[in-house]
Amino acid sequence: MKKIYTIRDVPQQQAHLWEDQRIKDEVEACEERGIQHYFSRYLPKNEDILEAGCGLGAWVIFLQKKGYRIAGIDNNREVIERLKQWNPSLNVSCGDIEHLPCADKTLGAYISLGVVEHFEEGPEKPLREAFRVLTDGGVIFLTVPFNNIFRKVVAHPLRSIYLLLHRLRGGNIYFAEYRYSEDEVKQMVEKAGFQILDRGIDDFEPRTRSLALWSEFPLLRGRQPYTLNLAGRVFAGFMNSVSRKILAAGVLVIASRG
């Protein structure tokens, strides 16, 4: 597990994450994310589903269009208000994922995509709450940032240098997230009481795209959201042809409440 710091405090981190993103672009990006195939395989069609930490609601919108009974909750009131303005009928609300407004054993599935890593004290509380609200046999879909080879060898050392220079200039640094190995995520989920059904990675399907490259290196971004420029596409294509795990942004675990 790798603890990641940033130059932004929590409000600045949230603003940086969503202020320049458009709901339409977020939803369109879902079409090329490999995780959608796991949803098709494991999500129950006739049970209530919650995305805890839904952000701009891309997956809520995407999966609702496919006929799933899904709701979203997020602690960022501004993004929920944006969603409501975009589509007032969306079943989204502002709330705390450590204290969900759900009775025990009422959800058929719980989705958490890039959320629990932001709890500096660890993911135990949100995972315990997920276990509480799921029915027996209910399924959790969990992704967290992958502490992959590229991040270990390139991104993290460069980040450390940048943060050191920032501190030498008198700047502050703040906790951002944890990044995990595949085994650490498996152990995390099993410790919370779940039984592993499947595992994978979370990133774009085309070999010339990489969410990790796009997020870590702005100089490699293309003109359109989540795209890479020529140098980025060449690098991503080569690395992904060797192994999709080298650049994968997230680790995915699907597990059930036994």
C-alpha positions in Angstrom: 0.0 0.0 0.0 1.4 3.4 -1.0 0.2 6.6 0.7 -0.1 9.5 -1.8 0.2 13.2 -1.1 -0.8 16.2 -3.1 -0.3 20.0 -2.9 -4.1 20.5 -2.7 -6.2 20.4 0.5 -9.5 18.4 0.5 -11.8 21.2 -0.9 -9.2 21.9 -3.6 -9.0 18.2 -4.4 -12.7 17.9 -4.9 -12.9 21.0 -7.0 -9.9 19.9 -9.2 -11.6 16.5 -9.7 -14.9 17.7 -11.1 -14.9 21.4 -11.9 -13.7 21.0 -15.5 -15.5 17.7 -16.2 -18.7 17.5 -18.2 -21.4 14.9 -17.3 -21.8 14.0 -21.0 -18.1 13.3 -21.4 -18.1 11.2 -18.2 -21.0 9.0 -19.5 -19.5 8.6 -22.9 -16.2 7.4 -21.3 -18.1 4.5 -19.7 -18.6 2.9 -23.1 -14.9 2.1 -23.4 -14.2 1.1 -19.8 -13.5 -2.6 -19.4 -15.4 -2.7 -16.1 -18.8 -2.5 -17.9 -18.4 -6.2 -18.9 -18.2 -7.2 -15.2 -21.4 -5.2 -14.5 -23.1 -7.1 -17.3 -22.0 -10.4 -15.8 -22.7 -9.8 -12.1 -25.1 -6.9 -11.5 -28.6 -8.1 -10.6 -31.3 -6.7 -12.9 -34.3 -6.8 -10.5 -32.7 -5.6 -7.2 -31.8 -2.2 -5.8 -28.3 -1.0 -6.5 -26.3 1.8 -4.9 -23.2 3.6 -6.2 -21.6 5.0 -3.1 -19.5 8.0 -4.1 -21.1 8.5 -7.5 -19.4 11.8 -8.3 -20.9 13.2 -11.5 -23.1 10.2 -11.8 -21.7 8.7 -15.0 -22.2 5.1 -14.0 -25.6 5.8 -12.5 -26.8 7.3 -15.8 -25.1 4.6 -17.9 -26.5 1.7 -15.9 -29.9 3.2 -15.5 -30.1 3.4 -19.3 -29.4 -0.3 -19.4 -32.4 -1.1 -17.2 -30.8 -1.4 -13.8 -32.5 0.0 -10.6 -29.6 2.1 -9.5 -29.2 5.1 -7.2 -26.2 7.2 -6.3 -25.0 9.0 -3.2 -22.0 11.4 -2.8 -20.8 13.8 -0.1 -20.1 16.6 -2.6 -23.3 18.7 -2.6 -22.2 20.7 -5.7 -21.9 17.7 -8.0 -25.2 16.3 -6.8 -26.8 19.7 -7.6 -25.2 19.6 -11.0 -26.7 16.2 -11.6 -30.1 17.3 -10.5 -29.9 20.3 -12.9 -28.8 18.0 -15.7 -31.6 15.5 -15.1 -34.0 16.2 -12.1 -35.4 12.6 -12.3 -32.0 11.0 -11.5 -32.1 9.1 -8.2 -29.1 10.7 -6.6 -28.6 12.4 -3.2 -26.0 14.0 -1.0 -24.9 11.8 2.0 -22.2 10.0 3.9 -21.2 6.6 2.7 -20.2 5.6 6.2 -23.8 6.2 7.3 -26.0 5.2 4.5 -29.8 5.9 4.5 -30.5 2.2 3.9 -31.9 -0.5 6.1 -29.9 -3.7 6.8 -29.8 -6.2 3.9 -31.8 -4.2 1.4 -29.4 -3.8 -1.6 -28.7 -6.4 -4.2 -25.4 -4.7 -5.2 -23.1 -1.9 -4.0 -20.7 -0.1 -6.3 -17.6 1.8 -5.1 -15.3 3.0 -7.8 -12.3 4.9 -6.6 -13.7 6.0 -3.3 -12.5 4.1 -0.2 -8.9 4.9 -0.9 -9.6 8.5 0.1 -10.2 7.6 3.8 -6.9 8.3 5.5 -7.9 6.1 8.5 -8.5 3.2 6.1 -11.4 1.6 4.2 -12.8 -0.4 7.1 -15.8 1.8 8.0 -17.2 2.2 4.4 -16.7 -1.5 3.7 -18.4 -2.4 7.0 -21.3 -0.2 6.0 -21.4 -1.8 2.5 -21.6 -5.2 4.2 -24.5 -4.1 6.4 -26.7 -2.9 3.6 -26.2 -5.8 1.2 -28.5 -8.7 1.1 -27.2 -12.2 1.7 -25.6 -13.0 -1.7 -25.5 -9.3 -2.5 -22.5 -8.2 -4.6 -20.0 -5.5 -4.1 -18.0 -4.0 -7.0 -14.9 -2.3 -5.6 -12.1 -0.4 -7.4 -9.1 1.4 -5.9 -6.0 2.8 -7.5 -3.5 0.2 -8.7 0.0 0.5 -7.3 1.3 -0.8 -10.6 4.8 -1.1 -12.1 4.6 2.2 -14.0 3.6 4.1 -10.9 6.2 2.5 -8.7 9.1 3.1 -11.2 8.1 6.4 -12.8 5.1 8.2 -11.4 5.8 7.9 -7.7 9.5 8.9 -7.8 8.6 11.9 -10.0 5.8 12.9 -7.6 8.2 12.6 -4.6 10.6 15.0 -6.3 7.9 17.5 -7.1 6.5 17.4 -3.6 10.0 17.8 -2.1 10.6 20.9 -4.2 7.1 22.2 -3.3 7.9 21.9 0.5 11.3 23.4 0.1 9.5 26.5 -1.3 7.4 26.6 1.8 4.3 24.8 0.5 2.1 22.3 2.4 1.2 18.8 1.3 -2.0 16.9 2.1 -3.2 13.3 2.0 -4.8 12.3 -1.3 -5.3 8.6 -1.4 -3.8 5.1 -1.0 -2.7 2.9 -3.9 -2.9 -0.9 -3.6 -1.5 -4.1 -5.0 -3.9 -6.8 -6.1 -3.3 -9.0 -3.1 -3.8 -6.0 -0.7 -7.2 -5.4 -2.2 -8.2 -9.0 -2.0 -7.2 -9.1 1.7 -9.1 -5.8 2.3 -12.3 -7.2 0.9 -12.0 -10.6 2.6 -11.3 -8.9 6.0 -14.6 -7.0 5.6 -16.4 -10.4 5.5 -16.9 -10.7 1.7 -16.2 -13.7 -0.5 -14.3 -13.0 -3.7 -16.2 -13.8 -6.9 -13.9 -12.3 -9.5 -10.9 -9.9 -10.0 -9.7 -7.7 -12.7 -8.4 -4.2 -13.6 -10.1 -1.0 -14.3 -9.1 1.1 -17.3 -10.1 1.8 -20.9 -10.3 -1.1 -23.3 -8.4 0.3 -26.3 -4.7 -0.3 -26.0 -3.9 3.2 -27.0 -5.7 4.7 -24.0 -4.7 4.8 -20.3 -6.5 6.5 -17.5 -3.4 6.3 -15.4 -1.3 8.2 -18.0 -4.0 10.7 -18.5 -4.3 11.5 -14.8 -0.6 11.4 -13.9 0.9 13.2 -16.9 -1.1 16.2 -18.2 1.5 16.7 -21.0 0.3 13.4 -22.5 -3.4 14.4 -22.7 -5.2 14.9 -25.9 -7.6 17.6 -26.8 -10.7 15.6 -25.9 -11.5 14.4 -22.3 -9.6 11.2 -21.4 -7.8 11.0 -24.7 -4.0 10.9 -25.2 -1.9 12.8 -27.6 0.4 11.0 -30.1 3.2 10.5 -27.7 0.8 9.2 -25.1 -1.0 6.8 -27.5 2.3 5.4 -28.7 3.6 4.8 -25.2 0.2 3.4 -24.0 0.0 1.1 -27.0 3.4 -0.3 -26.4 3.1 -0.9 -22.7 -0.4 -2.3 -23.0 0.8 -4.7 -25.6 3.2 -6.1 -23.1 0.7 -6.3 -20.2 -2.5 -4.4 -19.4 -1.5 -4.3 -15.8 1.6 -2.1 -16.4 -0.6 1.0 -16.8 -3.9 0.0 -15.4 -5.4 2.7 -13.3 -7.4 0.6 -10.9 -7.7 -2.8 -9.3 -11.2 -4.4 -9.4 -12.7 -6.9 -7.0 -16.2 -8.4 -7.2 -17.3 -10.1 -4.1 -20.4 -11.3 -2.3 -21.9 -11.2 1.1 -22.1 -14.9 1.7 
